[in-house]
Amino acid sequence: MNKIFLLIFLLISSSVFAQGLPNYMTPDEQKIYKSYVPPSSQTDDFNPPPTRVRTMAEWEEFQSVMITWTSYTSILAQIVRYVQQECKVIIVCTDSNSVKTQLTSYGVPLVNLSYMHKPYNSIWCRDYGPWCVYTNDVDTMRIIDWVYNRPRPADDTLPAPIARFFNVPLHQMTNSPNNITATGGNFMVDGNNTGFSSKLILNENPGKTEAEIDTMMNRYMGLKRYAFMDVLPYDGIHHIDMHMKLLDEETLMVGQYPTGVADGPQIELNLQYILNNYLTCYGKPYKVVRIPMPPSAGGQYPPNSSYFTYTNSLIVNKTVIVPIYGFSQDTTALRIYRDAMPGYKVYGIDCNAIIPSSGAVHCITKEIGVYQPLFISHSGIRNTNNTTSSYEVKAFIKHKSGIASAKVYWSTDTSLGYNQLTMTQAADTFRAYIPAQPLNTRVYYYISANSVSGKTMTKPITAPTGHYKFLVTNATGISGEPGGVYSYSLSQNYPNPFNPTTTINFSLGKTGRTTIKVYDVLGREVAVILDAVSEAGSHAVYFDASSLSGGVYFYTLISGDYSVTKRMILIK
C-alpha cells in the first residue's frame, strides 16, 4: 500500500516541480500524509552513537554547505557566490552541467563546488538535511537523520548519501521505538548540549512523551537540555528559525512585531518563558538582540501577508547571509547583524520570490562541520566594577590531537595592537588573567589556540577583527544622571521625527528586568517595546509605529530604580 501512495505522490508532485514545492505541506500532500509511511532501509544503522556526542552549532567551523538545486535558482546562485568564499558548496542536483550553465549566467565562479547527482523533491534541505555530531566533543564526526515531516521520500533519504559522500557514520532516528519526526528549521542548538524547538516536535510525535523525546535526543544528539516553546498562531510551519536565531552560545536574536500585531504577543511570551526558565550553558542570563519582523510592501502583517523575516539567515564561518526584501527595514536589519556580530561579513539576498513559500536563506541551506574541529567554548566577560583584581578568561578547549598552546590577546585600544597572555591548562580547561583596569576602561580580547596537529582556531572565529569586549564601570549606587558609557541612560530616538520606524538606544548599569513603554499625550500606554531581563551594557531596540496615528508620543525606560522619559514625534 505504501508503494501505491508513493507512486501517487510522485505523479502529483511532478506537476509542481516547475514552481517548486513550498516549505508547507500542499493540500495534495496533506491527503497523502494520512497514509504515508516514510522510506527506510534494512541496512541503515538505527542505533545511537556508541559514546556521548555533541551537536555542532552554526557558528562553528564548516567544511561545506549543502543546497539542493531546483527552484529559486537566482537565490541559490547568490548563496553559492557568498558561501564559496568560506567553504565548499555541495550542490544536490540531477544535471551538474545545467547547474554550471546557470551559475555562469548569474556571474558566479565555478570554484569550490561539488555536485551530488541524487533524486530530490524540494529545495528545503534545512528541514530534511543531516545533523553533524561529534563523539567525545571533537573526535569522530557522525551524521544524525530524523524522519522528515513531509511526504517527500527523495528528500527524506538524502542524509544517507550525504554521509557516504563525507565517509562518516550515519545514525538514523527513523525506526521504532527511536523514531523522531522533526524538521531542521525547528531546531536550534548552542554547541554545548542545549536545544530549542517549538512544540511542533511534540505535536508531530503524539505517541511519545516529552521525557521520551528528551531521552532520545540525549542519546543520539547529546542534548542535556531541550526547551520547547508554544507554536505561533500565524506561522503555518511553526519553525522557530522564522522568528528566532542563536547568534552564539549566549545571544538570542528575536524577531519583533509592533505591539499586539500578528505573532508578536506569542513571540514575547515564548521569550519570557526562556528568560525566566533557562540560563545560558554558562549559567548567565541570555543576551537578547531584537530585530524587526517587517510588514509587506503594502504594510500588511501575517496572516494577511507572507511571513517576512530577517532571522532566517545563515552563519557560515566568517560570513552571515541575511534575507532582505527591498524594504526600508533592510538597512536596519543588516546594521543589527553587524553590530551584534562584529568582524563578520554580512550580505543581504533578496528573498521576495521565495518567502511566499514560507522560507528564506536558512531554510534552503544545511551546514557540514569539519572532520576534526578545534573546539573553544568560552563565556564572554561581562561588564564589571572590579578595578583591583585581574579578570579571569576561562575556556574549554579541545582537539582530537590535543592542545599545544592557547593564548589570550587583549587590548584597551585595538588601534595600538594586542597584548598577549599564555593560558594555563588543567585537563581541557584553560585560564589566563587580564590585568585589572581603571573605571570606564573598555577591554577587548580574544582567544587563540593551536592543536598538536598544527590547527589554529580563534574565539570568536572572526578575531582579531571580531572580539569580546567588556567595560569596567561603577554599576552600583547610581543616583541622578549617571556617567560612563555603560551607566544608565536613554538616548533620543533616531530618526526623530519618524515615519513609521525608529531606533532607540539605551544603556544599563546593571543586569535586570527592563521595560520600554510608549504613551500618548493623554498618558495612555500604546506600546510595549521591551519587557525582558537585559544585561548591563549598550542596547538598541527597534520601534515600528505603523499601527499608531501621527502625533507626539513619550517613551519611558524603567530598569531597577532607574526611570527616564523622552519625547518623540510620529509623522503620518
N, C-alpha and C positions, 0 to 999 in steps of 0.2 A: 504493500500500500504506500509505503514511504517513497518508493521509486516512481509511482504514478504521480504523487504530489510534486515530486522533484521535477518530473518532466513537464507538468503543467506550469510550474513556476518558471522554468527555463524558457518555455514558449511565450509566456506572458511578459517576462522581463526583457526578452529580446526586442520587443516593440518600443521600449522606453530607453534603451541604451543610448540612442542618439542624443537625448536630452540629459541622460544620467539619472540614476535612482537618487532620490533625496535621502537626507540623513534620517528622516522619519519614515515610518512604515506606510507604504501606499495602501489604498483600500484593497487592491488585489492581494497584496502580501498579508494583510490582516486576515483575510479569508483562509489563505494557505497556512498561516501560522498556527491556526487552531489544531491542525493535524500534522504539523511539520515535525519531523524527527531529525535533529542535527546529524550531519555526517560524522562517521567515526571509522577508525581502522583498528583491527586487532593487533597491529604491530606497534601502535602508539604506546608510550610509557605513561601510564596513568598514576604512577607513584610520585609522591613529593620528592624533592631533592633529599639526598641521603643525610645531609647535615644542615644546620641552620643556614639561612641565606639572608641577604639584604637586597631590597629592591632599589634600583638606581633612581635617583632624582633627575629632573630635567635639566638642572644647571650643572650636572657633572659632564665629564668629557665624553663626546660621541666619536665613534669612528664612521658612522653612516646615519643618514636619514632616509627612510623609506617613503615613497609615494607610489600611487597607482595611476598610470597614465590612461585616462579615459575622458570624462567630461571636464569642462572648465580649463582647457589646456593653456589659455593665456595666463591664468593664475598660477597653474603648476609651473609654467616656464619661468615666471618671476621668482617663485620659491626656489627652483633649481639655480637660478642666477646667484642668489644670495647664499644658499646652503653650500654650493660647490666651492665657495671661498673659505669654508670652515672644515668641511669633511666630504666624504664621498656620498653621492646620491644614488640610492638603489631604486631603479625605476621598474616596477612591475608592469608588464605590457604584453601584447600579443605580437607586435611587429616593431622591433627596435629601429629599423630603417625609417619607418614612418615617424617615430619619435624624434629621431635625429633631424629629419627634414623639418619638422615643426619647430624644434628648438632653434635651428638655424634661421628659420623665417622670423623668429622672435628676437634674433640677435644674441642668443645665449651660446657661449662657447661649449664645445663638446669635450669638456675636460672634467676629470674627477667624477665620472659617471660609470655605473654598471647597470646591466639590464637583466631582468629575470623574466623569461618567457613562461608565464603561468596564467591559467584561467582566473578571472575575477568577475565580480558582479557590480562593484561600485567603487567610488573614489575614497570612501570614508575609512581609510586604513588606521586612523587613530583608534577607532572602535573595535576593529577586528584584528589589529596587528599584534605583534609579540610584545611581551614584557621581559626586560632583562633583569636578572637577579645574579648575585654573586655569592658563592659558597665562602663562608668564613670572611665575609665583608668584601674581600678583594680578590679571591682566588678564582676558581673556575666560573666563567660566565655561563649561565643557563638561560633558557627561554621558557616562560610560562605562558600557557594558552588557556583561554576560557571559552565557553560556549558563547558565540556571538548572538545577540538578542534580535536578530533579523533572520528571516528565511532565505539567506543568501549563501548557499553551500560553498561556492567557489571562494568567496571572501573568507568564510569560516575556516577553511582548510589551509589558508596561506601561511600561517605561522610554521607549519611543518617544513615546507620548502625553504622558508627563511632560516630555520635552524640548520638545515642541511647546507645551505649556502654559506653560512658562517661557521659550520662544523662545530656546533655546540650542542649539548644535550637539550632535549625538549621534554618538558613535563606538562601533561595535559590535565586540566581540571574539567574533563568532559565526560567522565564515566562515573556512574552512581557507585558509592554514595558521595564521592568527592567532586561532583559536577557543579559548576557555578555558571549561571547565565549572567553575563556582565558586558559592559561596554567601556572602552578606554577613555572616552570623553567624560565619563562619570567617575573618574578615579584620579586622585592626586596623592602624591607620596613625597615625604620630606627627605628621603635617603637615609633616615635614621629610625626606620621601622614604625612610622606613623602614617596612616592612610585616611583619606577623606572621600566620602561619596554622598550622593543624595540617597534617600530611602527607596529609590528606584530599584536598587540591588536587592532590597528586602522584598519588594513587591513582585519582582520577577523570579524569585526563588521561594514560592509560597510553601513548599514542603520542608523548608529549613528554618530553624530558629536563628535569631541574631547571634546567639552563642555558637551555634554550629558554623555559621559563616565566619565568625571571628577565628575559630579554631582552624578551619581550612586555610584561611588567608595567612595565618601564622605558620602553618606547616609548609605551604607552597611559596609564600612570598615574604615570610619573616616578620609580618606585622605584629607589633606588640600592642598597638592602639589603633582602633578603627572608628572614626567619628562618622555618624550618619546624620544628615540634615534633611528636614522636610522638603518634599518636592515643591516646585513653584507652580502657581496656578496657570500661568500663561506660557511657560516654556514647555512646549509639547513633547520634547525629547527628554527633559529632566536630566540633562548632563551639566554637571557643575562647571565645566570649562566654558560654558556660555556666559557665566557671570562672576567667576572667581578664578584666581590663579595663585599658586605659591611661587614667589619670586626667589626665595631662598628658604633655609630652614626656619626662619623666624618672621617672615614677612608675607602677609596675605594681601593680595590685590583684590579688591571687591568692587563690583560694579554698583553704581549709584544712580537711581532714578529720582526725579523730583518727588517730594513727599507725597505719599499716598497713591502714586501712579504705578500702574502695571504690576510687576513683581517686586517693586521696591519694598513694600511692607514685609513680605516673607523673607526677602534677602536680609533685611535688617534683623528680623527675628533669628534667622539662622546664624548671622554674625554674632549676635549677642549670646546665642547658645554656645558657640565655640569659645568666645572670650570668657564666658562665665564658667565653663566646664573643662577647658583644656589650657595647659601651658605649652610652650614650645618643648621640643625634645631636651632642651637645656634647663627647663624649669622656670622660664621667664614669660611674661605676657607677650602675646603676639603683637608685632607692629602691624598697623593697618594702613594701606595705601588705597585711597578712594579714586575711582576713575569713572567718568560719565558713561551711562548707557544712553546713547543718543536716540532721538526720535528719527523718523523717516524724513525725507526731504519735505514732505507735506506737514510735518510736525506731529505725526501720529506715533503712539507707542503700542506695544502688544496689549491686547490681541488684535488691534487694528492696523498693525504693520508687521514687517519682518522683525526678527529678533536681533537688531543691530547691537554689536558688542565689540569692545576693544580687548577683553580679557582672553579671547580665543587666539592667542599668539603662540609662537614657537620660540623657545630659547635653544640655540644651537651653538655650543661653545661660547664664543665671544660676540655673538650676534643675536639680536632679537628681531623677529619678523612679526609685524602687527597688522591686523586687518584695518583698513580705512575705507571711507565711502564717499569722499568728496564733500564732507560736511565741515562746518566751521569748527566743530569739536575735534576734528582730526588732529589739528595742531596741538591742542591742549593734551590730547591723549598721548601723542608722541613725546611731548615735553615731560609728562608724568613718568613715562617709562625711563627717559634719560635721567631724570632727577633721582628716581628710585634705584636705578641700576647703573651707577657710574662706571665708565670705561667701556660699556657695551656699545657696539654699533647698532643703531635702531633704524630699521627700514619699515616703511608702510607699503602695503599692497592693496590695491583697490579690489574689494570683495563684494561689490554691489551685485555682481552676477550670481554669486553662489549663496549669499546669505538667505534668499527666499527658501532655499533647501535646508535651512537650519544648521548651518555650519560655516566655518571660515578656515583660517590658516591652520590652527591646531588640529582641527578635525580631519585634515587630509594629509597629515604628516605623522610619522612614527619613528622615534629615535632608536638607535642601536648603540650600546655602550662599547667602550674599548675592551679588549680582552683582559688586560691587567691594569686596572685603574690604580693610580696613586691617590688614595682617599684621604682627604683632610676634612675633619669635622670640627668646627670652631664656632663658639658663641661670641659674637662681637661685643667688645666692651661698650657699655652704655655710659651716659653722662654721669659724672661723679663730682662730689665736693671735696674729695680727698686731695690734699696738697702736700701731704707729708710722707705717704708710703707709696712704694712703686706699684705699678699696675700689672697684674698677672695676665699674661697671654697664654692661655691653655688650649691645647688642641689634641685631638685623637688623630694620629697619622699612621697610615698602614699601607704596605705594598707587599705583594707576594714574595719578592726577593729580600725584603727588609728595608729599613730606612738608614741610609748612610749619614745624612745630616739634615737638620732643619733649622731655619733661621727666621727671625722677625726683623723686618725693616720698618723703621718708624721715623716720623718727622713732625715738626711743628710748622714747617714751611716747605712744601714739596718742590717749590722752585729752586730750593737750595740742596735738594737731594735727600737721601735717607741715611739714617744711622743703622748699624747692623748689630743684632744680638744673636748669639748662638743659643738654641733651645736645648735644655737638658732632657734626658729621656728616662722614663720609668715604664717599662713594658711598651705599650702603644701610646702612652700619654707623654706629651712634650710640653715644656714650660719655658717661658722667658719673662723678664720683668722690665717694663718700660719705666725709666726714672720718673719720680714724682714731678709734677709741673705746677706752676702758679695758677691762680684763678684766671678764668677767661682765656685759657690756652686751649686751642683746638689741636688734637693729636690725630695724625693719620698713620696707619700701619697696614702691613700685610704679611702673610706667612709664605715662605718658600721652602720646599722640601725636595730632597734628592734620594732616589731609591738606590739600593746596592747595584741594581742592573743598569743604572745611568739615566733613569727617567726623572724629569723635573716637573713639578706642578706647583702652582701658587693658589692661595686662597685669599681674596676672591680670584677667580680664574682670569679676570681682566687686569690683574696687577701687573705693573705698578700704576697704570693709568687709573684703574679702579682700586679702591682701598676701603678699609674700615675707617671710621672716624668717631671720636667722642670729644666732648667738651668738659673741661674742668670748670665747674660753675657752682656757686653757692646756691643750692636749690632749696634751702630751708630758711625759715624765719623771714620770709619776704613780706614787706609791707609797702604800701604806696605804689608808685610806678617803678617797677624793678629795672635794674640794669643788667647787662650781659646778654650775649646772643641767645642763650637758651634759658633765659628767665621768662616769666610770664609776660606775654604781650599779644596784642591783636592788631593786625595791620589793616589799613584801609583796603577794601576790596578793589580788584583791578580786572577789567576796566570799570570805571565809575564816572558818569552814568553808564549803564549797560543794557543790552537787549539781545537775547534773553539770558545770557550766561555770564558768569563772572567767577573769579577765583579769590578765595580768602586765605591769607597766610597768617599763621599764629605760632607762638612758641609756648612751651610748657616748662616750668622749672622742676616739675616732679611728675612721675608717672601716676595716673589716676583717672577716674571716670570724668569724662569731658563732654559737655554739650555745647552746640552752637545752634541757637534757635532764631527764627526770623519773626518779627512782629510788624503789624501795620501801624498806621499813625494813631489808631484807637487803642493800641496795646494788645490786640488780639494775636495769638500765636497762629502763624500761617504756614510755617515750615519748620522741620527739624533737619538741619543739615548733617549734624553729627551727634551721636549718642553712643559712646564706646569708651573702653579703657584705652587711653592713649599714653604713649611713653613720653618721658621728658625729651625735649628737643624741638626742632622746627618741623612744621607740618603745613600742608596746603589742602584745602577742600574746594570742591567744585560745586557751584550752585546754579541750577537751571530753574529760572523763574517763568518758564513757558506758561504755567497754569495761573499765574498771577496777573492782575491788571497793572498798568503803568502807575507810577507814583513813588512816594517816599516810603522807605522801609527801614527798620532797625534790626541789626543782628547782634546777639549777645553771646559771649563766650563765658562759660562757667566751668571752673575746674578747681576742686577743693574750695578754699576760701576766696579764690580769685574770681572776680567778675568784672567784665567791661563790656560796654555797648558802643557801637558805631552806627553811623547813618549811611544809607546807600540809596541810589535813585535808579529806578527801573523805567526805561523809556519805551513806550509802545505806540 
